[in-house]
Amino acid sequence: MRIAVAGGTGTAGRYVVGATKAAGHEVVVLSRAAGVDLTGDDGLEEALAGVEAIVDATSPPSTRASTAQSFFEDVAARLQRVGHRSGVQRLVVLSIVGIDRVPGFGYYAAKVRQEAVARDGPLSVTTVRATQFHEFAAQVVAQTRKGSFAVVPVMRSQPVAARALGEVLADVATRPPQDAMFEVAGPREEDIVALARTVIRSRGRRIMVSPLHLPGATGRAFRDGALLPDAGARIVGPAYSDWLATADSAWPPL
Ligand SMILES: NC(=O)c1ccc[n+]([C@@H]2O[C@H](COP(=O)([O-])OP(=O)(O)OC[C@H]3O[C@@H](n4cnc5c(N)ncnc54)[C@H](OP(=O)(O)O)[C@@H]3O)[C@@H](O)[C@H]2O)c1
């Protein structure tokens, strides 16, 4: 089977690529580094020749609300439209647990729109909502770091290893089309601020992390557990401490 992974060079996407290849399938990576910019049509129809399923693991260049919203809407609509024209049968969209339970957070509103636009087309769509990745703490430090200081939001989270999530996404992509949504989470609730400090130490870096208490309803939702998975979520290991012992010590970059 031929599977396209949009964002196949990213934190989650790289593991979707690995798991799909390991299962014996052919992979086409759709990302700028692989020569396909999904904010335009150029080269997409050719890249999708013979592809049965697309996994969308893209993320915009900035988490700012307006940038994220136009990126996610544009890419989701394009994958549906050009995918259908190219004979693709199904789309698997990677989203985030709890995005519709957190008010006033633009990036999450953009993810809700991405899901809606992706569902609004002829391809069958499976939406996989994941919790924060084990890699998330390092991603936030990299995004917020100024010199040797970074801020990390205080939030309840049950993070999941991107590699384990990648295996779930690869499995879904190779199954018969199904319009569905489900959640994926790791085995334990963790303190993301503590994880940020742990990963910084494990890399031998000296970066001070300040906890960020987001204001208003957004912050309350973060702290009250809006991002925790529902009872029916698929739980996949390893837990953070076991993961860190074997994790790629250069990815994501700090
Ligand atoms: N990080 C988390 O903890 C987390 C948790 C749950 C769900 N998610 C969701 O999972 C998805 C992936 O997140 P991530 O952290 O893996 O993102 P990431 O590491 O930032 O990777 C983003 C990917 O998108 C690609 N991309 C960006 N702009 C593109 C464009 N114009 N055309 C084609 N490809 C483009 C990038 O490749 P190029 O730079 O080569 O273009 C890269 O492969 C996101 O939608 C995010 O909301 C993330």
The ligand as an SDF file (V2000), in Angstrom:
LIG
                    3D

 48 52  0  0  0  0  0  0  0  0999 V2000
    3.4300   18.5610   19.7650 N   0  0  0  0  0  0  0  0  0  0  0  0
    2.4750   18.0070   20.5170 C   0  0  0  0  0  0  0  0  0  0  0  0
    2.6380   17.7730   21.7300 O   0  0  0  0  0  0  0  0  0  0  0  0
    1.1580   17.6250   19.8690 C   0  0  0  0  0  0  0  0  0  0  0  0
    0.2340   16.8840   20.6000 C   0  0  0  0  0  0  0  0  0  0  0  0
   -0.9550   16.4730   19.9910 C   0  0  0  0  0  0  0  0  0  0  0  0
   -1.2060   16.8090   18.6550 C   0  0  0  0  0  0  0  0  0  0  0  0
   -0.2970   17.5760   17.9890 N   0  0  0  0  0  0  0  0  0  0  0  0
   -0.5850   17.9220   16.5900 C   0  0  0  0  0  0  0  0  0  0  0  0
    0.2240   17.1000   15.7830 O   0  0  0  0  0  0  0  0  0  0  0  0
    0.5680   17.7710   14.5630 C   0  0  0  0  0  0  0  0  0  0  0  0
    2.0720   17.6550   14.3460 C   0  0  0  0  0  0  0  0  0  0  0  0
    2.7340   18.2880   15.4350 O   0  0  0  0  0  0  0  0  0  0  0  0
    4.3290   18.1930   15.5710 P   0  0  0  0  0  0  0  0  0  0  0  0
    4.6590   18.6740   16.9320 O   0  0  0  0  0  0  0  0  0  0  0  0
    4.7770   16.8500   15.0890 O   0  0  0  0  0  0  0  0  0  0  0  0
    4.7650   19.3260   14.5080 O   0  0  0  0  0  0  0  0  0  0  0  0
    6.2460   19.7000   14.0150 P   0  0  0  0  0  0  0  0  0  0  0  0
    7.2730   18.8960   14.6900 O   0  0  0  0  0  0  0  0  0  0  0  0
    6.3080   21.1870   14.0940 O   0  0  0  0  0  0  0  0  0  0  0  0
    6.2270   19.2730   12.4850 O   0  0  0  0  0  0  0  0  0  0  0  0
    5.4490   19.9920   11.5640 C   0  0  0  0  0  0  0  0  0  0  0  0
    5.5140   19.3270   10.2070 C   0  0  0  0  0  0  0  0  0  0  0  0
    4.7090   20.1040    9.3070 O   0  0  0  0  0  0  0  0  0  0  0  0
    5.4660   20.3130    8.1110 C   0  0  0  0  0  0  0  0  0  0  0  0
    5.0680   21.5610    7.4650 N   0  0  0  0  0  0  0  0  0  0  0  0
    5.0730   22.8140    7.9890 C   0  0  0  0  0  0  0  0  0  0  0  0
    4.7030   23.7090    7.0560 N   0  0  0  0  0  0  0  0  0  0  0  0
    4.4510   22.9990    5.9200 C   0  0  0  0  0  0  0  0  0  0  0  0
    4.0330   23.3540    4.6120 C   0  0  0  0  0  0  0  0  0  0  0  0
    3.8040   24.6180    4.2640 N   0  0  0  0  0  0  0  0  0  0  0  0
    3.8970   22.3620    3.6980 N   0  0  0  0  0  0  0  0  0  0  0  0
    4.1560   21.0800    4.0100 C   0  0  0  0  0  0  0  0  0  0  0  0
    4.5370   20.6690    5.2390 N   0  0  0  0  0  0  0  0  0  0  0  0
    4.6940   21.6310    6.1840 C   0  0  0  0  0  0  0  0  0  0  0  0
    6.9280   20.3720    8.5930 C   0  0  0  0  0  0  0  0  0  0  0  0
    7.8330   20.0120    7.5660 O   0  0  0  0  0  0  0  0  0  0  0  0
    8.6610   21.0880    6.7040 P   0  0  0  0  0  0  0  0  0  0  0  0
    9.2290   22.0800    7.6830 O   0  0  0  0  0  0  0  0  0  0  0  0
    9.6740   20.2430    6.0020 O   0  0  0  0  0  0  0  0  0  0  0  0
    7.6970   21.7060    5.7690 O   0  0  0  0  0  0  0  0  0  0  0  0
    6.9180   19.2480    9.6330 C   0  0  0  0  0  0  0  0  0  0  0  0
    7.0990   18.0130    9.0020 O   0  0  0  0  0  0  0  0  0  0  0  0
    0.0860   19.2270   14.7310 C   0  0  0  0  0  0  0  0  0  0  0  0
   -1.0870   19.4170   13.9860 O   0  0  0  0  0  0  0  0  0  0  0  0
   -0.2020   19.3670   16.2180 C   0  0  0  0  0  0  0  0  0  0  0  0
   -1.2700   20.2460   16.4900 O   0  0  0  0  0  0  0  0  0  0  0  0
    0.8930   17.9730   18.5460 C   0  0  0  0  0  0  0  0  0  0  0  0
  1  2  1  0
  2  3  2  0
  2  4  1  0
  4  5  1  0
  4 48  2  0
  5  6  2  0
  6  7  1  0
  7  8  2  0
  8  9  1  0
  8 48  1  0
  9 10  1  0
  9 46  1  0
 10 11  1  0
 11 12  1  0
 11 44  1  0
 12 13  1  0
 13 14  1  0
 14 15  2  0
 14 16  1  0
 14 17  1  0
 17 18  1  0
 18 19  2  0
 18 20  1  0
 18 21  1  0
 21 22  1  0
 22 23  1  0
 23 24  1  0
 23 42  1  0
 24 25  1  0
 25 26  1  0
 25 36  1  0
 26 27  1  0
 26 35  1  0
 27 28  2  0
 28 29  1  0
 29 30  1  0
 29 35  2  0
 30 31  1  0
 30 32  2  0
 32 33  1  0
 33 34  2  0
 34 35  1  0
 36 37  1  0
 36 42  1  0
 37 38  1  0
 38 39  2  0
 38 40  1  0
 38 41  1  0
 42 43  1  0
 44 45  1  0
 44 46  1  0
 46 47  1  0
M  CHG  2   8   1  16  -1
M  END
$$$$
